[in-house]
């Protein structure tokens, strides 16, 4: 099986089931925003540290991180390379 190179942007964890309605709504809004970004492939949760958002190219990841920060979504400082089996990437 072949692997595809993707690039990650770290964001916070999804809210816990007992979180307030306001927190859940803001997280839902953030995830909808992230899913519409160009080059978005998917997410990889890494509890309790956060969630990695996967993007097709490094440039897509940089643009996405800047847009997320402008939207008020906290992101990590680094963009890292990762490898995903190509059957999971459209």
C-alpha positions as CSV (number, residue, x, y, z in Angstrom):
1,X,0.0,0.0,0.0
2,X,1.2,3.4,-0.9
3,X,1.5,6.3,1.5
4,X,0.6,10.0,0.8
5,X,2.3,12.9,2.6
6,X,0.0,15.2,4.4
7,X,0.6,18.1,6.7
8,X,-0.9,18.8,10.2
9,X,-2.2,21.7,12.1
10,X,-2.9,21.1,15.8
11,X,-6.0,22.4,17.4
12,X,-7.7,21.8,20.8
13,X,-9.7,18.8,21.8
14,X,-13.4,18.5,21.0
15,X,-15.5,19.3,24.1
16,X,-16.5,16.6,26.6
17,X,-20.2,15.5,26.7
18,X,-20.7,17.4,30.0
19,X,-19.4,20.7,28.5
20,X,-21.8,23.6,28.4
21,X,-24.1,24.1,25.4
22,X,-22.2,27.3,24.5
23,X,-18.8,25.5,24.4
24,X,-20.3,22.7,22.2
25,X,-21.8,25.2,19.8
26,X,-18.6,27.1,19.4
27,X,-16.7,23.8,18.8
28,X,-19.3,22.8,16.2
29,X,-18.9,26.1,14.4
30,X,-15.1,25.8,14.4
31,X,-15.2,22.2,13.0
32,X,-17.6,23.3,10.2
33,X,-15.2,26.2,9.4
34,X,-12.1,23.9,9.3
35,X,-13.9,21.2,7.2
36,X,-14.5,23.9,4.5
37,X,-10.9,24.9,4.2
38,X,-9.0,24.2,1.0
39,X,-7.0,21.0,1.0
40,X,-8.6,19.6,4.2
41,X,-8.3,15.8,4.4
42,X,-9.5,14.9,7.8
43,X,-8.7,14.9,11.5
44,X,-6.7,12.7,13.9
45,X,-7.7,13.0,17.6
46,X,-4.9,12.7,20.0
47,X,-6.5,12.9,23.5
48,X,-5.8,14.6,25.8
49,X,-3.3,16.7,23.8
50,X,-5.6,17.9,21.1
51,X,-6.6,17.2,17.5
52,X,-4.5,17.2,14.3
53,X,-6.2,18.6,11.2
54,X,-4.7,17.0,8.1
55,X,-4.1,19.0,4.8
56,X,-2.9,17.9,1.4
57,X,0.0,20.3,1.0
58,X,2.2,22.3,3.3
59,X,0.9,25.5,1.7
60,X,-2.7,24.5,2.3
61,X,-1.8,23.9,6.0
62,X,-0.1,27.3,6.4
63,X,-3.0,29.1,4.8
64,X,-5.5,27.1,6.9
65,X,-3.6,27.9,10.1
66,X,-3.6,31.6,9.3
67,X,-7.3,31.5,8.6
68,X,-8.1,29.5,11.8
69,X,-6.1,32.0,13.8
70,X,-8.0,34.9,12.2
71,X,-11.3,33.2,13.0
72,X,-10.2,32.9,16.7
73,X,-9.4,29.2,16.7
74,X,-6.3,28.4,18.7
75,X,-3.7,26.5,16.8
76,X,-0.3,25.0,17.4
77,X,2.9,26.8,16.2
78,X,4.2,23.9,14.1
79,X,3.1,22.4,10.8
80,X,4.3,18.8,10.7
81,X,4.6,16.2,8.0
82,X,2.7,12.9,8.4
83,X,2.0,9.9,6.2
84,X,-1.4,8.5,5.5
85,X,-2.4,5.4,3.5
86,X,-3.6,6.6,0.1
87,X,-6.9,4.6,0.5
88,X,-8.0,7.2,3.1
89,X,-7.2,10.2,1.0
90,X,-9.6,11.0,-1.9
